[in-house]
Amino acid sequence: MAERVASIDIGTNSTRLLVAEPGDDGGLRPTERLMQITRLGKGVDKTGRLDPEAIERTVATLREYREVMDRHGVTAVRMSATSASRDAVNRDEFFDAAEAVVGTRPELLSGLDEARMSFLGATSDLDAARGPFLVFDLGGGSTEFVYGTDDIEASISVDVGCVRMTERFLEHDPPLPEELSATISLTDAYLDDVAQAIPDAGAAATFVGLAGTITNVAAVEMGLPEYDPDAIHHFVLTREAAEDVFRTLATEPHDARIHNPGLEPARADVIVGGTCVLVGIMRRFGIDELLVSEADILDGLALSLLT
């Protein structure tokens, strides 16, 4: 049996697992991908602390993932913690519990390290001739932007994400127009920093979007009866389609929103906040077409174990 490695991404909104082995082309051959909405970052933006129930949910998921890794005979693991853990003063309490369950301590990635791993994963199966790329990973608490072709030329992480923006601004169901405007306006303000750090951002040949908000918007646009990663991977999402999905989701109450084909029900309460960020990015940088990728930071972490 080929060597099998695993990567775990503990995000603000979800906790995900990838089990993979070396592919024939020097890349990855995934054998298992799992995702659970654990909402580790719930309330962190306001309190600066990880909630005990959120820690318990996430550790329970990690315990399940350890069993999956054992079943697959995984020989090496990288586990990353990102925005919520960076912001939390009690992260060591969570890291201790996670290490006890998995056997590996979470790595607290900086926003720039997170960006590098996301870029590595997202571009691993893309022809360099399609570059330069602007890759952005729209997470729960932060969004990472990376520009480059074979190598990273510029990157930045900014504190806008689906959970953070929902908790800050979207108080009504459905959100009020002024709440949506405030979310998009703050996103645009943060994008000033992106434009300064990556002057060529809008001139990329290929724009690549990662993470649950973007893959779910693509799935809703496609009307998928069940979430299908193979159908979503490298789907081309137009700005017109993203705006249309945004208008639909933002004007529906939660109980109606969850019935949109393609939308994961557990993401329905933060998808509007995330979609505000997505359309804000596409408007700001003139992105008419976005290549949606299922390969992301998990793939980058796993690849790093095989090189």
N, C-alpha and C positions, 0 to 999 in steps of 0.2 A: 504494500500500500504506500502511495506517495505521502511525503511529509504533509501534514495538515497543520495550519496555523489558524489563529482566531484573533479578531479585533473586536473591541467593544467601545462604543461611543456613548458616553453618558451625557446627554444634552439637557438643556433647560426643560424641554417638552417631552422628549422620548429617550428610551434606552434601547440601543440596537446592537445586534450581534451579526458578525460575518465569520463563517468558517470556510476556509478555502485551501486549495492546494496549487502547486505550480502548474501553469498552463503550458502547452506546447510552444507558444510564441514568446515565452518569457514573462507572460503576465500571470493573471490569476484565473483559476477555475473554481468559482464559488460552488460549495456543496450545501450551504445552508445560509439563509438570511432571515433574521427574525427582528421584529420591532414591537415594543410595547410603549404606549403612552403612559409615562410614569410621573410627569409633571414635577420633576425634582425642583424646578425653579419657582414653584408657586409661592408668590408673596416675597420673593427675595429682593425684588426691585424696591419694595417699600421697607422691609425689615432688615435687610442685610444678613439674614440667617436662613438656613435650610430648615424647613418645617419637619418636625419629627415624623409625621405621617408620610410626608413625601420621601424621607429617608427610608422608612419601612417599606413603602411600595417599591422603591428602586432596588433595595437589597433583596426583596423577595424575587424580583425579576432576575437579578444577577444569580441568585441561587438556582433558578431554572436554567439559566444559560450555562452554568457550570456543569449541570447534568448533561446538557446537549454536547458540550465540548468533550466531556468524558466519553460519551457514546461514540463520538467521531474520532477519538484518539488524538486529540490536539496536542501538539508538542511544544508550542510557544504561543503566548498571548500578549497583546498590547491593549491596555485599557486606558482610554483618555477621558478626562473630565474637562468641560469647557465653561461656557459663560456663567451659568448659575454657581458653579463651584468657585470660579474666580472671584465672584462678588460676595461670597458667604464667609463670615468670620468663623463659623463652626464647621468648615469643610473637613477638618481632620477627624472629627467625630464620624462623619460619613465615610471618609477614606479608610478608617480603621475597620468599620463594619464591612465595607466592600472587599477589602483585602482578606478578611477572615473567611469570606464566602468563596471568592474566586481564587485566592492564592497568589494574586498579583496586585500590587498597589496601583491605584489610578494615577496616571500622569496628569498633572495640572498643566495643560497646554496653554501657552499664551495665545492671544488672538492671531499673531503672525505665524506661530507654529501650526495652529489649526488651519490657517489659510494654506500653508505649504502642503500639508497632508491632503487637504481637499483638492488642491490643484493636481497633485500627483495622481490621486485616484481618478479624477474626472477626465484627465487628458491621457490616461494610460492606453485607452483603446481608440484614440483619435489620431488621424494622420496629421503630422506636424505641418503639412502643406496648407492645412485649414487655419493655421495661426496667422497672426498672433491671437491668443484667446483672452477674453475677460471672463473669468470664472467667478461666480458669486454664490456663496453658501448661506442661504437665508434660514437661520436657526430660530430657536425660541427666545434667546436673550441677546444675540449678536448676529451680525452679518459680516462675513469675510469676503473681501474682494482681492483677486490675484490676476495679474497681467503678465503674459509671457508666451513663449512658444515652446522650445525645448526646456528652457530654464525660466525661473521666475525673475522678472525684471522689476516688478513693484507689487506691493501688497499692503493692505490695511484692514483692520477690524474695527467696526463701529457698533455702538450699543443700540441697535434697532433689531427687533425680532418679534415673532408672532405673540409670544406670551408677554413680553415686556410692554409692547404697545397696547395690547388688549387691556392689561391691568392698569395702565396709565390713563387711557382715554375712553375706552368703549364701555360705558356704564349702562347703556340702555339696550334693549333687545326688541327690534333691531336697533343698531346704533343710530344716533341722531346725525343729520348731515354735518353739523358743526364738529361732532366727535371724529367723523371720518376725515374732515378737512384738517383738523388738528394733528391727526396721526400722519397724514401725508405731508403736511407742512414740516413737522419735526423730522420726518425721514429725509425730506429735501435738504433741511439744514445740515444734517449729518453728512449728506452726500457732497456738501461743499468740501469736507475733509477728504473724501474719496477723490474728487476731481483734482485736489491739490497734490495728493500722494501719487495719483496715477493720471497724469495729464493726458495720456493717450487712451483713456478708458473708452470713450465713445467711438474711437477709431478702430477698435478691434475688428478683425475679420470674422470671428465667430464668438458669439456670446453663449455661455454655458451656465445654466441654472441648476442648483442642487437643493436638496432637502425637501421635507414633507409638504410645506406650503406649495412649492412649485410643482411637485409631482402630483399633488392632489388637485391643483388647478388644471393641470393637463388632463387628469383622469376625468374631471367634471366636464371639461370641454369635449372630450372623446365620448362621454356618456357611458363609461364602462360599467357594466352591471356588477362586476367584481374587480377589485384592484389587481392589475396585471402588470408587474414590473417589466416584463419583456415587451409589452406593447408601449409602455411609457418611455422606456430607455431610448433616447435620441429622437423622441417626438419633437416636432418643430411647433412651438407655441408662438403664435403671432401676438403682437400688441393688441390688435383688435379683439382677438379671442380672450386675452387676459382681461381686458377692460369689460368685456361682456360678462365673463364669469364673476368679476368683481361686483358689477351692478346687481347681478342676480343674488349672490350670497349676502351682500351688504343690505339688501332691502327685505330679506326674509327673516322672520324670527327663528330662533334656534330650532324649535320643534318642526318647522318646515324645512329648514336648511339641511337637516340630517338626511332628508330623503332624496337629495340630489345624487343621481348615480355617479359613482366614482369617488365620492367624499367619504373618508373614514369617519364614522360617527363620533369617535373620541376626539377628533380634531375640530369638530364643528364649532366649539366655543371660542377658538382662537384663530380660525381660518380667515376671518374678515380682517383682523389686525395684520395677519401675515400678507394678505392680498393687498392691503393698503401699501405695505412696504414694497411688494413686487411691482405694482403699477407705478409707484413713485420712482423706482429705479429705472423702469423701462421708459418712462416719460423723460426723466432727467438726461439719460444717455442716448436717447433716440434709438432705442432697441426695437426694431420692427419684427425681428424673429429671434427667438430664444431656443437653443438646443437644450432640451430637458435631459438630465443625466441621473440614472440610478446609481452610478459609480461615484463615490465621494470620499469623505475622510476615512470611512471604514476600509475602503480599498487601498487608500494610501498607507494606512497603518499596517495592513496585512502585507502589502508589497515590501514595506521596510523590513519585515521579518524574513523575507526571502532573498534579500540582497546583501 
